[in-house]
Amino acid sequence: MLLRFGVSYKDFDRVCRAAFVEAAASEQEVVGKSANVSRISLRTGLTRKAVRVVQTQSLSEGVSQLEIRSLPSEVLHVWHTDPRFCVQPGVARELTWDSGGNSFVDLVRRSSSTVLPSTLRDELIRVGAIEQTAGGTLNARRRSFVPVTAQDRLIQGLQYGLRPLAMTVAHNASTNNPENVRFQRIVWNYCLPKEKRGEVDKLVTRMLEEISQEIDDLLSEVESSGSGEEPSVFGVGLYHFEDDPNDVGGGGIPKVAG
């Protein structure tokens, strides 16, 4: 997939080196030791010169942290959960553009002060998440933001799919307390008839959409009843897969007895 979108091995290597150096530096700080070049070089296997290059690039580029939720997703979330913008949790109001105090402009400004409301409106209309009536009001057609182009879906999948899953795998692999293990399950079947896949796909998709909305409502209720202390990030990832050897990355689930 990276090759399809023009990401060369050189680009991939540069990003991986930066990730290894950052992780090694963080580990050293956790154990109370200075994250000097020699220690990072020893932990990563990179030469000291390579470590210095990575550190110099990171200082000059000033790469920011990834957002946990994309802005379009955040706006749709608030629209469906904030009493100012929804009839009830899960049912979004029809919004005016910029009047009445609970307008689309107010909604966008509730989530971001840097993005123009018109830019976000056009993007949400482009992907079919909202629609604009002849009178100029806006209606939410979907509760989630689904990118249209393949490149958008790849970025969305990496940031909000693979990354959160990897964080959960890393957490579960590093904890020694069984009570501290995060929920991680996978369910599959090797004997599903191919002619039934479409039917099962529709049914499972509907079930996952329903439970995702229930979880979203639950988190919104907890958020609104919070004590005002420093917030933390909590999320649940849901997806379905088909292990088809003809697909990119297929054929990876081994068959096991039982």
PAVEXFI-717378 format. One line per 5 residues: number of its first residue (from 0); their letters; for each residue x, y, z of C-alpha. Coordinates in steps of 0.1 Angstrom, whole numbers, plus 5000, padded with zeros to 4 digits. Layout:
<pts>
NUM> A> X,Y,Z; ...;
</pts>
This chain:
<pts>
0> MLLRF> 5000,5000,5000; 5028,5024,5008; 5044,5017,4974; 5011,5024,4957; 5010,5059,4972;
5> GVSYK> 5046,5067,4964; 5062,5061,4997; 5097,5049,4990; 5119,5027,5012; 5140,5058,5019;
10> DFDRV> 5110,5076,5033; 5100,5045,5053; 5135,5040,5067; 5137,5077,5077; 5104,5074,5097;
15> CRAAF> 5114,5041,5113; 5148,5055,5124; 5130,5085,5140; 5106,5062,5158; 5134,5040,5172;
20> VEAAA> 5154,5069,5184; 5124,5085,5201; 5114,5053,5218; 5150,5046,5230; 5152,5081,5244;
25> SEQEV> 5119,5078,5262; 5130,5045,5277; 5162,5060,5291; 5143,5089,5306; 5119,5064,5323;
30> VGKSA> 5147,5045,5340; 5162,5078,5351; 5192,5079,5328; 5202,5107,5304; 5192,5099,5268;
35> NVSRI> 5226,5106,5253; 5237,5096,5218; 5258,5066,5229; 5230,5050,5249; 5205,5055,5221;
40> SLRTG> 5230,5041,5196; 5235,5010,5218; 5198,5004,5222; 5188,5009,5186; 5218,4995,5167;
45> LTRKA> 5221,5027,5148; 5255,5045,5146; 5260,5076,5167; 5262,5096,5135; 5228,5083,5124;
50> VRVVQ> 5213,5091,5158; 5226,5127,5156; 5211,5131,5121; 5177,5119,5134; 5178,5142,5164;
55> TQSLS> 5188,5172,5142; 5160,5165,5117; 5134,5162,5145; 5145,5195,5160; 5144,5214,5127;
60> EGVSQ> 5111,5199,5115; 5092,5201,5147; 5069,5172,5140; 5037,5175,5161; 5018,5147,5178;
65> LEIRS> 4990,5130,5160; 4955,5140,5169; 4935,5111,5185; 4904,5121,5166; 4903,5138,5132;
70> LPSEV> 4886,5172,5131; 4857,5160,5107; 4851,5130,5131; 4852,5153,5161; 4826,5177,5146;
75> LHVWH> 4802,5148,5137; 4807,5134,5172; 4798,5167,5189; 4769,5172,5165; 4754,5139,5176;
80> TDPRF> 4761,5141,5213; 4762,5177,5225; 4727,5189,5236; 4732,5222,5219; 4734,5205,5185;
85> CVQPG> 4714,5173,5188; 4677,5165,5196; 4689,5136,5217; 4721,5116,5218; 4725,5101,5184;
90> VAREL> 4700,5124,5166; 4716,5155,5151; 4697,5187,5148; 4692,5206,5115; 4716,5235,5118;
95> TWDSG> 4716,5270,5103; 4749,5282,5088; 4756,5310,5112; 4726,5322,5133; 4708,5314,5165;
100> GNSFV> 4738,5305,5187; 4736,5268,5178; 4747,5270,5142; 4772,5250,5121; 4797,5278,5125;
105> DLVRR> 4793,5275,5163; 4797,5237,5160; 4830,5239,5142; 4843,5266,5165; 4835,5243,5194;
110> SSSTV> 4860,5218,5180; 4886,5240,5164; 4896,5277,5162; 4920,5273,5133; 4899,5257,5105;
115> LPSTL> 4874,5277,5085; 4838,5264,5089; 4833,5267,5051; 4863,5244,5045; 4850,5218,5068;
120> RDELI> 4815,5221,5055; 4828,5215,5019; 4848,5185,5030; 4819,5169,5049; 4796,5175,5019;
125> RVGAI> 4822,5160,4996; 4823,5127,5014; 4786,5126,5018; 4786,5130,5056; 4763,5160,5055;
130> EQTAG> 4739,5177,5031; 4729,5213,5025; 4692,5220,5019; 4679,5245,4993; 4673,5269,5023;
135> GTLNA> 4709,5267,5033; 4705,5246,5065; 4727,5216,5071; 4717,5180,5080; 4740,5152,5092;
140> RRRSF> 4736,5121,5070; 4761,5100,5088; 4775,5099,5123; 4810,5089,5112; 4835,5105,5088;
145> VPVTA> 4844,5080,5061; 4871,5092,5037; 4863,5089,5000; 4896,5086,4983; 4919,5056,4987;
150> QDRLI> 4947,5078,5000; 4924,5094,5027; 4913,5059,5038; 4949,5047,5040; 4959,5077,5063;
155> QGLQY> 4927,5072,5083; 4934,5035,5087; 4970,5039,5098; 4962,5067,5123; 4930,5054,5137;
160> GLRPL> 4933,5017,5130; 4968,5002,5131; 4982,5027,5156; 4955,5022,5183; 4957,4985,5178;
165> AMTVA> 4995,4985,5181; 4992,5005,5213; 4969,4979,5228; 4991,4950,5218; 5022,4968,5232;
170> HNAST> 5003,4975,5265; 4991,4939,5269; 5026,4925,5261; 5043,4947,5287; 5020,4944,5317;
175> NNPEN> 5024,4917,5343; 4990,4924,5360; 4962,4903,5344; 4937,4928,5357; 4954,4956,5337;
180> VRFQR> 4951,4938,5304; 4930,4958,5279; 4902,4941,5260; 4915,4925,5228; 4895,4899,5210;
185> IVWNY> 4893,4885,5174; 4865,4862,5161; 4867,4843,5128; 4855,4812,5110; 4873,4791,5085;
190> CLPKE> 4842,4773,5072; 4820,4803,5061; 4806,4796,5026; 4817,4822,5001; 4781,4828,4989;
195> KRGEV> 4772,4838,5025; 4799,4865,5029; 4778,4893,5015; 4749,4885,5038; 4771,4882,5068;
200> DKLVT> 4790,4913,5059; 4758,4934,5060; 4746,4919,5092; 4780,4923,5110; 4784,4959,5097;
205> RMLEE> 4749,4968,5111; 4758,4952,5145; 4791,4970,5147; 4775,5004,5138; 4749,4999,5165;
210> ISQEI> 4774,4990,5192; 4798,5018,5182; 4771,5044,5185; 4761,5029,5219; 4797,5032,5231;
215> DDLLS> 4799,5067,5217; 4768,5077,5237; 4782,5061,5268; 4815,5080,5266; 4796,5112,5260;
220> EVESS> 4775,5107,5291; 4806,5100,5312; 4823,5130,5297; 4794,5154,5305; 4793,5141,5341;
225> GSGEE> 4830,5145,5347; 4846,5162,5377; 4866,5187,5356; 4899,5169,5363; 4925,5165,5336;
230> PSVFG> 4910,5145,5307; 4923,5112,5293; 4918,5094,5260; 4897,5062,5260; 4886,5044,5229;
235> VGLYH> 4874,5012,5213; 4883,5000,5178; 4859,4979,5157; 4865,4964,5123; 4859,4933,5102;
240> FEDDP> 4884,4914,5081; 4884,4888,5054; 4916,4867,5051; 4917,4864,5014; 4952,4854,4999;
245> NDVGG> 4943,4875,4969; 4940,4907,4989; 4970,4929,4999; 4983,4915,5032; 4960,4885,5030;
250> GGIPK> 4968,4849,5042; 4982,4860,5076; 4958,4841,5100; 4972,4806,5107; 4948,4777,5111;
255> VAG> 4950,4762,5146; 4934,4732,5161; 4901,4738,5180;
</pts>
